Amino acid sequence: MAQQDNREALSSSLSLWLSLSIMLCVCECLPPSAASRLFSHQPQQHKDIAAEVAGYADVAKRIIDLAVSGRAQNRSYTRLADFTDAIGNRVSGSHSLEMAIKYMHNAMTQDGLDVHLEPVMVPHWVRGEESARLLQPRNKTLAILGLGSSVGTPPGGIEAEVLVVESFEELQRRGAEAVGRIVVFNQPFVSYGETVAYRAAGASEAAKLGAVATLIRSVTPFSINSSVCLPHTGWQDYQDGVKRIPTACITVEDAQMMGRMARRGGLPLVVRLSMAARTLPDAPSFNTVAEITGWQHPEQVVLLSGHLDSWDVGQGAMDDGGGAMISWEALSIIKDLGLRPRRTLRAVLWTGEEQGGVGAQQYYNTHKVNLSNYDLVMESDLGTFTPVALQFSGSDVAWKVMEQVVQLLAPINTTKLETQAEGTDISPWMEAGVPGASLHVSDGRYFWFHHSDGDTMTVQNPADMDLCSALWAVVAYVVSDLQDMLPR
C-alpha cells in the first residue's frame, strides 16, 4: 500500500513538473507583458476588481489630458464642424447620406483606423414641397414640417375645417366632430417619451374617426417663433388597416393660437394644407465601422456608437453628429496614445436610426451569431453637452465593475453611474442580455433643437465635446482591456 502511495505521489509530481515546463516554454514565445498576464489571470470572482480597475488610473488620466487639454483638444468639435458644414443634413435614402458615409469612411481611414462598410437597406421617404395656411378666422401662413412616412395630399391640397384637441381622450369624446376635418393636436409637453405618442400615432387615431389630415404640435418643451419658425419633425407610424392621411408638425405657438381661437368660438377655423410627400423603394446604405483590433481576444468586442443619418432639416450636428464624432474620437485618442486593448474596440456609425434603428437592427441580425463575444455596447444619442453620468444596464456583478470604472473619471467630475442605458441602436443587444451603456449629459436644451432647423453647429460647445470624448474613451478602453469580460 505504501509503494502504491509513493507511485501516485511520484506520478503527481511528474505531471506538475510537465505542466510547468509546458507553460514556461509557451511564455518564452510571448512578450513579457503577455506572459505576466497569462500567469496572473484569475477568474472574475477571485480577483479584486477594484484593485485591477484602479491600476488604470494613470492611463485614464493620460486619455483625459489628451482630450481636454492636449493635442486633441477641440478636435471632435472641429471634425464635426468640418463634416456638417460640408455635408449638411443626411436623411435616410438621400444622396447627402451617401456622401456623408463616403466622407466618414475616408476621414477615419486617413486617421489610421481599420475601416469598412457593411451594407443595409433603409427607408427612402421624400418630403417634397409643403405648405399650410390658416384661412379663417384670419389669414396666416403656418410653418409646417411633414412627418416621416407621411403620405401627400391630393394635387390640389386639402381645405377643411379644423378640430383642435389636447389629448387622445378628448379626440375620442369629440369623435363625431372629426369627420371630414383636419385634427390639430395641441397636446402639452410632459416628457419626450410620453408626448411623442401624438407624433407617432396621431394620424392613425384621427383617421379612425374620419379626419382627412392631422397637424401635430411640435414635441418640444420650448419654442421661439422666429421669422422662419421652428417646427420639429420625426418619424410617425401608420397603423395597419387604417386609412393613411397626411400629417405634419406645426409650431407650439401656432398650435396654442388655434387652441385659443377654437375655445373663443365664432368663425370656424379653416386650413388649407398641401404636401407632396412620397415614399420611394428602400435604398441601399451602409453602417460605417472603424476598429482597433484587440491584441489578445480580437473576436471579443466593445462597441461604441452614434448614428450618422439625421432629418432633412438643420445640420444634424446635435442629433447625432456629436455622438458619431465622439465615438470616432475615442478610437483616435487611444490610437494616438499608442494603446492597444485586450479586446477589439469597434466604433459603428449607424444609418437609418431616425426611421426606427433599421441599420442597427440589420447589423444585429448579421452579428448576433457572435452574441457571446460582445462585451459592452455603448451609444451616444442625446447630445454631447456637459457629461453628467454614465447610464448602464447589466447584471449586478457587472454593475460593481462599472462602478469602479467610472471612478477613473474623477478628473472630469463624472463619477456617477446610473441605471437604464438607452439607445435605439443598441437596444437589440441589451434585450439579448449584452451589457449596455449610454451617455447622460446636461440635456435640458436638447429637445429645444431636436429634429428642427435649429439643430446646427451653434448648439455645440467644443469644451463639452472634449469632456464627452474623454469619458467615452476611458470607459471603452478600460472595459476592453480588463482581464475578463463583464459578467452577464
DAFEN-V537288 format. One record per residue. N is the residue number from 1. PSI is psi in whole degrees, -180 to 180 (* if undefined). Layout:
n=N psi=PSI
n=N psi=PSI
This chain:
n=1 psi=-41
n=2 psi=-40
n=3 psi=-40
n=4 psi=-41
n=5 psi=-40
n=6 psi=-42
n=7 psi=-42
n=8 psi=-39
n=9 psi=-42
n=10 psi=-43
n=11 psi=-42
n=12 psi=-41
n=13 psi=-42
n=14 psi=-40
n=15 psi=-43
n=16 psi=-44
n=17 psi=-41
n=18 psi=-42
n=19 psi=-44
n=20 psi=-38
n=21 psi=-43
n=22 psi=-44
n=23 psi=-39
n=24 psi=-39
n=25 psi=-43
n=26 psi=-43
n=27 psi=-28
n=28 psi=-23
n=29 psi=-5
n=30 psi=154
n=31 psi=151
n=32 psi=-41
n=33 psi=-39
n=34 psi=-38
n=35 psi=-41
n=36 psi=-36
n=37 psi=-37
n=38 psi=-44
n=39 psi=-33
n=40 psi=-11
n=41 psi=127
n=42 psi=152
n=43 psi=151
n=44 psi=-43
n=45 psi=-12
n=46 psi=5
n=47 psi=155
n=48 psi=94
n=49 psi=-33
n=50 psi=-42
n=51 psi=-40
n=52 psi=-48
n=53 psi=-41
n=54 psi=-26
n=55 psi=-12
n=56 psi=8
n=57 psi=-43
n=58 psi=-45
n=59 psi=-35
n=60 psi=-41
n=61 psi=-38
n=62 psi=-42
n=63 psi=-48
n=64 psi=-45
n=65 psi=-43
n=66 psi=-42
n=67 psi=-39
n=68 psi=-36
n=69 psi=0
n=70 psi=-153
n=71 psi=-24
n=72 psi=2
n=73 psi=132
n=74 psi=3
n=75 psi=-42
n=76 psi=-37
n=77 psi=-46
n=78 psi=-42
n=79 psi=-42
n=80 psi=-42
n=81 psi=-45
n=82 psi=-43
n=83 psi=-53
n=84 psi=-34
n=85 psi=-34
n=86 psi=-38
n=87 psi=-40
n=88 psi=-154
n=89 psi=163
n=90 psi=73
n=91 psi=151
n=92 psi=131
n=93 psi=-6
n=94 psi=162
n=95 psi=-35
n=96 psi=-35
n=97 psi=-40
n=98 psi=-43
n=99 psi=-36
n=100 psi=-42
n=101 psi=-44
n=102 psi=-42
n=103 psi=-50
n=104 psi=-36
n=105 psi=-46
n=106 psi=-43
n=107 psi=-43
n=108 psi=-30
n=109 psi=-45
n=110 psi=-23
n=111 psi=-5
n=112 psi=13
n=113 psi=157
n=114 psi=116
n=115 psi=139
n=116 psi=163
n=117 psi=139
n=118 psi=117
n=119 psi=142
n=120 psi=168
n=121 psi=137
n=122 psi=155
n=123 psi=152
n=124 psi=87
n=125 psi=136
n=126 psi=129
n=127 psi=-52
n=128 psi=-177
n=129 psi=142
n=130 psi=148
n=131 psi=158
n=132 psi=145
n=133 psi=132
n=134 psi=122
n=135 psi=-34
n=136 psi=145
n=137 psi=-4
n=138 psi=168
n=139 psi=124
n=140 psi=133
n=141 psi=134
n=142 psi=126
n=143 psi=130
n=144 psi=158
n=145 psi=115
n=146 psi=146
n=147 psi=144
n=148 psi=132
n=149 psi=1
n=150 psi=146
n=151 psi=165
n=152 psi=171
n=153 psi=167
n=154 psi=159
n=155 psi=-37
n=156 psi=0
n=157 psi=-175
n=158 psi=129
n=159 psi=120
n=160 psi=160
n=161 psi=159
n=162 psi=139
n=163 psi=118
n=164 psi=127
n=165 psi=159
n=166 psi=-2
n=167 psi=164
n=168 psi=-34
n=169 psi=-43
n=170 psi=-38
n=171 psi=-43
n=172 psi=-41
n=173 psi=-34
n=174 psi=26
n=175 psi=-37
n=176 psi=-27
n=177 psi=-13
n=178 psi=-19
n=179 psi=124
n=180 psi=8
n=181 psi=164
n=182 psi=118
n=183 psi=125
n=184 psi=120
n=185 psi=114
n=186 psi=52
n=187 psi=139
n=188 psi=152
n=189 psi=121
n=190 psi=-58
n=191 psi=160
n=192 psi=-45
n=193 psi=-34
n=194 psi=-45
n=195 psi=-25
n=196 psi=-15
n=197 psi=-30
n=198 psi=-38
n=199 psi=-42
n=200 psi=-39
n=201 psi=-2
n=202 psi=-42
n=203 psi=-47
n=204 psi=-39
n=205 psi=-39
n=206 psi=-38
n=207 psi=-34
n=208 psi=-27
n=209 psi=8
n=210 psi=11
n=211 psi=154
n=212 psi=-15
n=213 psi=165
n=214 psi=146
n=215 psi=124
n=216 psi=129
n=217 psi=131
n=218 psi=139
n=219 psi=86
n=220 psi=148
n=221 psi=-8
n=222 psi=140
n=223 psi=144
n=224 psi=113
n=225 psi=71
n=226 psi=-175
n=227 psi=-25
n=228 psi=-12
n=229 psi=160
n=230 psi=74
n=231 psi=160
n=232 psi=126
n=233 psi=-167
n=234 psi=172
n=235 psi=145
n=236 psi=156
n=237 psi=119
n=238 psi=141
n=239 psi=141
n=240 psi=138
n=241 psi=2
n=242 psi=137
n=243 psi=136
n=244 psi=121
n=245 psi=154
n=246 psi=145
n=247 psi=140
n=248 psi=161
n=249 psi=148
n=250 psi=171
n=251 psi=157
n=252 psi=-43
n=253 psi=-44
n=254 psi=-36
n=255 psi=-43
n=256 psi=-39
n=257 psi=-47
n=258 psi=-31
n=259 psi=-43
n=260 psi=-42
n=261 psi=-43
n=262 psi=-39
n=263 psi=-31
n=264 psi=-26
n=265 psi=-160
n=266 psi=-137
n=267 psi=144
n=268 psi=154
n=269 psi=130
n=270 psi=133
n=271 psi=141
n=272 psi=125
n=273 psi=133
n=274 psi=126
n=275 psi=131
n=276 psi=23
n=277 psi=146
n=278 psi=157
n=279 psi=124
n=280 psi=169
n=281 psi=151
n=282 psi=146
n=283 psi=150
n=284 psi=141
n=285 psi=-169
n=286 psi=145
n=287 psi=136
n=288 psi=124
n=289 psi=128
n=290 psi=144
n=291 psi=153
n=292 psi=114
n=293 psi=134
n=294 psi=148
n=295 psi=-29
n=296 psi=-43
n=297 psi=71
n=298 psi=-22
n=299 psi=-17
n=300 psi=143
n=301 psi=133
n=302 psi=119
n=303 psi=127
n=304 psi=145
n=305 psi=163
n=306 psi=170
n=307 psi=144
n=308 psi=-28
n=309 psi=164
n=310 psi=-175
n=311 psi=174
n=312 psi=30
n=313 psi=159
n=314 psi=-153
n=315 psi=-6
n=316 psi=31
n=317 psi=-44
n=318 psi=-42
n=319 psi=94
n=320 psi=42
n=321 psi=-40
n=322 psi=-44
n=323 psi=-38
n=324 psi=-42
n=325 psi=-40
n=326 psi=-24
n=327 psi=-41
n=328 psi=-45
n=329 psi=-37
n=330 psi=-45
n=331 psi=-39
n=332 psi=-45
n=333 psi=-46
n=334 psi=-41
n=335 psi=-43
n=336 psi=-31
n=337 psi=0
n=338 psi=23
n=339 psi=143
n=340 psi=111
n=341 psi=166
n=342 psi=-38
n=343 psi=167
n=344 psi=133
n=345 psi=125
n=346 psi=119
n=347 psi=125
n=348 psi=124
n=349 psi=103
n=350 psi=157
n=351 psi=151
n=352 psi=26
n=353 psi=-40
n=354 psi=-18
n=355 psi=17
n=356 psi=21
n=357 psi=35
n=358 psi=-37
n=359 psi=-41
n=360 psi=-37
n=361 psi=-39
n=362 psi=-35
n=363 psi=-46
n=364 psi=-44
n=365 psi=-35
n=366 psi=-38
n=367 psi=-4
n=368 psi=-15
n=369 psi=-24
n=370 psi=28
n=371 psi=-43
n=372 psi=-16
n=373 psi=-2
n=374 psi=113
n=375 psi=-49
n=376 psi=137
n=377 psi=133
n=378 psi=142
n=379 psi=137
n=380 psi=111
n=381 psi=27
n=382 psi=35
n=383 psi=161
n=384 psi=54
n=385 psi=-167
n=386 psi=124
n=387 psi=141
n=388 psi=-40
n=389 psi=170
n=390 psi=129
n=391 psi=140
n=392 psi=140
n=393 psi=127
n=394 psi=-173
n=395 psi=164
n=396 psi=-38
n=397 psi=-41
n=398 psi=-35
n=399 psi=-42
n=400 psi=-38
n=401 psi=-48
n=402 psi=-30
n=403 psi=-38
n=404 psi=-39
n=405 psi=-45
n=406 psi=-17
n=407 psi=-23
n=408 psi=-11
n=409 psi=13
n=410 psi=-37
n=411 psi=-20
n=412 psi=16
n=413 psi=44
n=414 psi=65
n=415 psi=12
n=416 psi=133
n=417 psi=127
n=418 psi=159
n=419 psi=163
n=420 psi=78
n=421 psi=150
n=422 psi=156
n=423 psi=123
n=424 psi=-40
n=425 psi=-26
n=426 psi=-3
n=427 psi=-37
n=428 psi=-37
n=429 psi=-45
n=430 psi=-38
n=431 psi=-26
n=432 psi=2
n=433 psi=2
n=434 psi=133
n=435 psi=143
n=436 psi=153
n=437 psi=146
n=438 psi=160
n=439 psi=123
n=440 psi=119
n=441 psi=172
n=442 psi=86
n=443 psi=27
n=444 psi=-26
n=445 psi=0
n=446 psi=-49
n=447 psi=0
n=448 psi=-37
n=449 psi=-11
n=450 psi=126
n=451 psi=35
n=452 psi=173
n=453 psi=-12
n=454 psi=-9
n=455 psi=87
n=456 psi=177
n=457 psi=-23
n=458 psi=-25
n=459 psi=-26
n=460 psi=151
n=461 psi=125
n=462 psi=-38
n=463 psi=-40
n=464 psi=-42
n=465 psi=-34
n=466 psi=-44
n=467 psi=-42
n=468 psi=-40
n=469 psi=-42
n=470 psi=-47
n=471 psi=-48
n=472 psi=-43
n=473 psi=-43
n=474 psi=-50
n=475 psi=-47
n=476 psi=-45
n=477 psi=-48
n=478 psi=-47
n=479 psi=-38
n=480 psi=-17
n=481 psi=-6
n=482 psi=152
n=483 psi=-34
n=484 psi=151
n=485 psi=160
n=486 psi=132
n=487 psi=147
n=488 psi=*
